[in-house]
Amino acid sequence: MEVEPTCPMCGLHPEDTMHALVSCVYARAVRSHTTLPSFSPPYAEFPLWFEGVLTNFSSDNIMLAAAVLYHKWRARNRAVWEAALPSPRAVATAATATLQAWRLVHASSPQGHPHSTGTLRLVHGHYIAAFNSHPRACLSFLH
Ligand SMILES: [Zn+2]
């Protein structure tokens, strides 16, 4: 299937990662329904923008930014594959709920891993998700 290079959310600009997740009017509308601060330095590339988030945001806002980015990407994929775009408010609500659920699971462990953190790091041009905590809501051979 051929993928149209125009942004599936606004239909106005060529789609790249920075546009889809940060600068698109739809992406900005989603962010405006969250408690995240506006963060629009003059970076043309998403990796630099995300490094700026990791450097300038509080840990709570980094976690929220990751949830918001994930849900923006899901919304973008719905636009591409289902020709349906959820409202920016619905995407922001889903991101906030995802983060709250994640925090509940990680705060209620009887084992206690108080220093769990999550991050995405850029390594040789690729993002690698990393957490320093065991998944508490499941049993694993890795514990
Ligand atoms: Zn757009």
Residues whose N, C-alpha, C, O or C-beta is under 5 A from the ligand:
A	BS01	ZN	C7 M9 C10 G11 C24 V25
